[in-house]
Amino acid sequence: IGPWSLFISRASCLFARNLSFLSVALTSIVATMAPEPEKEFTLEEVSQHNKTEDCWLVIGNDNTGGPKVYDVTSYLDDHPGGSEVLLDVGGKDADEFFEDIGHSNDAREELAKHCIGVLKLSPEEIEKRRKPPPRGGGGGGMGFIAVAVAVIAAGYYYYKNNVEQA
């Protein structure tokens, strides 16, 4: 066994040293690949950025990964709906407005380029966002308009039939 044991001992020591170096190298690579924690902003901070030269807004909800903060200042002139649309909701939570429009996947990809952090919510704000908005009891304005149109149509029909027979 003599000389071979010395060779095996030295080889295993060299292997262990290289393995240790490889482990440290991989750890540092993985550490640099880990994403930085997202910066948090309060709605009060966001509200201060509502001008042409500095425009932020909040978009996102529980279904889309939570509320995120976007700096859209550089995008104002490129927005297909015009800069006024973004400035109207600048400094505010624009999620409902954004979702109601029905933006395309391309628009969502463009939006992602402008993300600067997440909205920091207090426990009260989190609870408020979870509750569905209160529903109105009257059925809204469209229901009233539909009823009014039906009454006018019935009145016209009645008038037309009674006037022609008289």
C-alpha positions as CSV (number, residue, x, y, z in Angstrom):
1,I,0.0,0.0,0.0
2,G,2.9,2.3,0.8
3,P,3.3,4.9,-2.0
4,W,-0.3,4.6,-3.1
5,S,-1.7,5.6,0.3
6,L,0.4,8.8,0.2
7,F,-0.9,9.5,-3.4
8,I,-4.5,8.9,-2.4
9,S,-4.1,11.0,0.7
10,R,-2.7,14.0,-1.2
11,A,-5.3,13.5,-4.0
12,S,-8.2,13.5,-1.5
13,C,-6.8,16.6,0.2
14,L,-6.5,18.4,-3.1
15,F,-10.0,17.3,-4.1
16,A,-11.4,18.5,-0.8
17,R,-9.7,21.9,-1.2
18,N,-11.0,22.3,-4.7
19,L,-14.5,21.2,-3.6
20,S,-14.4,23.8,-0.9
21,F,-13.3,26.5,-3.4
22,L,-16.1,25.4,-5.8
23,S,-18.6,25.6,-3.0
24,V,-17.6,29.1,-2.1
25,A,-17.6,30.2,-5.7
26,L,-21.1,28.8,-6.3
27,T,-22.4,30.4,-3.1
28,S,-21.1,33.8,-4.3
29,I,-22.6,33.3,-7.8
30,V,-26.0,32.4,-6.3
31,A,-25.9,35.3,-3.9
32,T,-25.3,37.8,-6.7
33,M,-28.1,36.2,-8.8
34,A,-30.6,36.5,-5.9
35,P,-33.0,39.4,-6.6
36,E,-32.7,42.4,-4.4
37,P,-35.7,43.0,-2.1
38,E,-38.2,45.4,-3.7
39,K,-38.3,48.9,-2.4
40,E,-41.5,49.8,-0.6
41,F,-43.4,53.0,-0.9
42,T,-46.4,54.3,1.0
43,L,-49.4,55.8,-0.8
44,E,-48.5,59.1,0.7
45,E,-45.0,59.0,-0.9
46,V,-46.6,58.0,-4.3
47,S,-49.1,60.9,-4.0
48,Q,-46.2,63.4,-4.2
49,H,-45.3,62.2,-7.7
50,N,-48.2,63.5,-9.8
51,K,-46.7,66.0,-12.3
52,T,-45.5,65.8,-15.9
53,E,-41.8,65.8,-14.8
54,D,-42.4,63.2,-12.1
55,C,-45.3,60.8,-12.4
56,W,-45.8,57.6,-10.4
57,L,-48.9,55.4,-10.0
58,V,-49.9,52.2,-8.3
59,I,-51.3,49.3,-10.3
60,G,-51.9,45.8,-9.0
61,N,-54.1,43.8,-6.7
62,D,-54.2,40.4,-5.0
63,N,-55.0,38.7,-8.4
64,T,-52.1,40.3,-10.2
65,G,-49.3,39.9,-7.6
66,G,-50.2,42.8,-5.3
67,P,-50.0,46.6,-5.7
68,K,-46.8,47.8,-7.3
69,V,-45.4,51.3,-7.8
70,Y,-44.5,52.5,-11.3
71,D,-42.6,55.5,-12.4
72,V,-44.2,56.3,-15.8
73,T,-42.6,59.7,-16.3
74,S,-40.5,58.6,-19.2
75,Y,-43.5,56.9,-20.8
76,L,-45.9,59.8,-20.7
77,D,-45.3,60.9,-24.3
78,D,-45.4,57.3,-25.6
79,H,-48.7,56.3,-24.0
80,P,-51.2,55.5,-26.8
81,G,-54.0,57.2,-24.9
82,G,-51.9,60.3,-24.3
83,S,-50.1,61.7,-21.3
84,E,-53.3,63.2,-19.9
85,V,-54.7,59.8,-19.1
86,L,-51.7,58.9,-17.0
87,L,-51.5,62.3,-15.4
88,D,-55.1,62.1,-14.3
89,V,-54.2,59.0,-12.2
90,G,-50.7,60.1,-11.3
91,G,-49.8,59.8,-7.6
92,K,-52.8,57.6,-7.1
93,D,-53.9,53.9,-7.0
94,A,-54.8,53.4,-10.7
95,D,-55.4,49.7,-10.6
96,E,-59.2,49.8,-11.1
97,F,-58.8,52.3,-13.9
98,F,-56.1,50.2,-15.6
99,E,-58.0,46.9,-15.3
100,D,-61.3,48.5,-16.5
101,I,-59.6,49.6,-19.8
102,G,-58.7,46.0,-20.6
103,H,-55.0,46.5,-21.4
104,S,-53.2,44.0,-23.7
105,N,-50.3,41.7,-22.7
106,D,-48.0,44.1,-24.5
107,A,-49.2,47.0,-22.4
108,R,-48.6,44.9,-19.2
109,E,-45.1,44.1,-20.4
110,E,-44.4,47.8,-21.1
111,L,-45.7,48.6,-17.6
112,A,-43.4,46.1,-16.0
113,K,-40.4,48.0,-17.4
114,H,-41.4,51.0,-15.2
115,C,-41.8,49.1,-11.9
116,I,-39.8,50.7,-9.1
117,G,-41.2,48.9,-6.1
118,V,-44.2,47.8,-4.1
119,L,-46.9,49.6,-2.2
120,K,-46.4,49.3,1.5
121,L,-49.8,48.7,3.1
122,S,-50.8,49.0,6.7
123,P,-52.9,46.1,8.2
124,E,-55.9,48.4,7.9
125,E,-55.2,49.1,4.2
126,I,-54.8,45.4,3.6
127,E,-58.1,44.6,5.1
128,K,-59.8,47.4,3.2
129,R,-58.5,46.0,-0.1
130,R,-59.8,42.6,0.7
131,K,-63.4,43.7,1.3
132,P,-65.5,44.0,-1.8
133,P,-66.7,47.6,-2.4
134,P,-70.2,48.3,-1.1
135,R,-72.9,47.8,-3.7
136,G,-75.4,50.5,-4.4
137,G,-79.1,49.6,-3.8
138,G,-80.6,51.3,-6.8
139,G,-79.2,49.2,-9.7
140,G,-77.2,52.2,-11.0
141,G,-77.9,54.8,-13.6
142,M,-78.1,52.4,-16.5
143,G,-81.1,50.6,-15.0
144,F,-82.9,53.9,-14.6
145,I,-82.1,54.8,-18.2
146,A,-83.4,51.5,-19.5
147,V,-86.7,51.9,-17.6
148,A,-87.1,55.4,-18.8
149,V,-86.6,54.4,-22.5
150,A,-89.1,51.5,-22.0
151,V,-91.7,53.9,-20.6
152,I,-91.2,56.5,-23.4
153,A,-91.5,53.7,-26.0
154,A,-94.7,52.4,-24.4
155,G,-96.1,55.9,-24.2
156,Y,-95.3,56.6,-27.9
157,Y,-96.8,53.2,-28.9
158,Y,-100.0,54.0,-26.9
159,Y,-100.2,57.6,-28.3
160,K,-99.7,56.4,-31.9
161,N,-102.4,53.7,-31.7
162,N,-105.0,56.0,-29.9
163,V,-104.4,59.0,-32.1
164,E,-104.8,57.0,-35.4
165,Q,-108.0,55.4,-34.2
166,A,-109.7,58.6,-33.1
